[in-house]
Amino acid sequence: MNGNGKVTLNASVEKAWDVLLDPQALKNCIMGCTKLESIEENKYEALLSIGIAAVKGKYESIIEIADAQKPNHYKLIVKGEGGPGSVEAVGEVDLVSVDENKTELRYTFDAEVGGKVAMVGQRMLSGVAKLIIQDFFKKFNKELAKSGQSV
């Protein structure tokens, strides 16, 4: 499963970068994230409790930020396992300055799922992925607002 999209942020590239790499902000933005603890630089152990259709369950995950090119690009690598199955995903995030107070965030992702959750079907998984991404950016808007900026 793969996808891409873009969102315009009412924030400078630097501000958007800082919030995207703030572990507490990330924990607040990731759907069902009950734990996000640093295990080494740019690598986190996470516990996600997701309750959408057949994807319901708890996932123990490792989230890693790689290929960071401050303040414009990074790769997000997620590996998770839980009762419903497993997921391995790689996402790329690019921040492009529109002007001093606007940034376009472009993202792509490629994910592979296994176990019971893989039997759900591509259409349903794509819908769940879209819902999780929309929820992330809604919450990210709140995190930027806390920092004096908004989406």
N, C-alpha and C positions, 0 to 999 in steps of 0.2 A: 504494500500500500504506500502511495506517495502523494504528495500535494505541495502546494505553494500558495503564497498570498502576499499581500502587503497592507500596511496600516500606516496612516499619517498620524504622527505624534506632535502635539503642541509642546515641544521641548527641544532644546538643543541636542545635537548628537552626543555631546559629553554628558549631559544630564540623563538622557535615555540610557547611555552606556552604564553609568554609575548605578542606576536603579536596576537594570537588567542583571548586573553582577552582584547585587546586594543579596546575600543569602536569606535574610529575613524577608525582604520584598519578594523573592522567589517563592519562599514557603507560603507567603500570603496569597500568591497568584496561582500556584499550581493546585488544580482541583483535587480535593481530598488529601492534601499533604498534611500529615500529622507530625512528621519528623523530617528535618533536613539538617544533618550535622556534617560538618567538615571532617573528612578523614585524611586529607592532605590538600595541598594547594590546588584549587580549582577542581576538587573531587569531593563529592558528597554522598552520604548514605541517606536514603529517603525511605519513608514508609508512606505509601499512598493507599487510601481507601476509596475506591471508585464504586459508585452505585448506579450505573447506567445499563439497563437491559441485561444482556448475558455477559457483559464485561464486569459485572459486580464482583467485588472481592478486594482483598488486601494484597498489595504488591510490595515486596522488598526490592528496592532499586538502588542502583549506583548511577549517579548523574555526574558527568564529567564535562568540563569546559575545555576545549582544545583549540589549537590554531588561533588563539586570541591575537588580534591585530587592533589594539586599542586606537581609537574608539569606533572602529568601523565594522569589524567582522569577528565572528567566532563560530565554532562548531559545538553543538551540544550532542553528547553521546549518552543515551539512556539504555540501561539493561535492567530489566525487572522480571521477577518471578513471583507467582502467587498461586492460590488455589485454582483460579480460572485459566491459568496458563502462563505464557511468557511473552515478553515483548523486547525487541531490540530495535532501537531507533536512532537515526542520525539526522540532526537538523542543522541547517546553516542559517545564520542570522547576519544580515547586512544592514547597516545604518547609513543612510545617504542624506546629507544635509540639503534641505530645500531652501531654507534661509536661516538666519540666526536663532529663530524661535520655532522652527518646524523641521521635523525629521521624517523621512520615509523609512519604515522598517520593512524590509523584504525578507521572507523566510521560505525555505524549502525543507521538506522532510521525506525520509524514506524509512518505513517501518516494516518489520517482519514480526508476525505473531505466531505463537504455537500453542498447542494444548487445546482445551475445550473452547477457549475464546476464538480460536482460528476457525472453528466450525460454524460460527455465526454467519459468515458470509461477508463478502467485500462491501456490498451496499450498506449494510448495517454498521460495519466497522468504520467506513468512511463518514457516516453520519455522526458516530460517536466522536471520531477524531475532530470533526468540524465543531461539534458542541464544546469539546474540551478546549480547543484553540480560542473560540469566541469567549468562553468563560475566562481564560487566561488574560485576554486583552481587556476585558471589562474590569477585572481586578487590577491589572497593570495600570489602567487609567486612574484608579483610586490611589495606587502607590505613587504615581507621578504627581497627583494632586497634593498628596501629603508633602511632597518635596517642592510644592509651589508651582507645579506644572500640571498639564492635563492633556489627554488624548482628544 
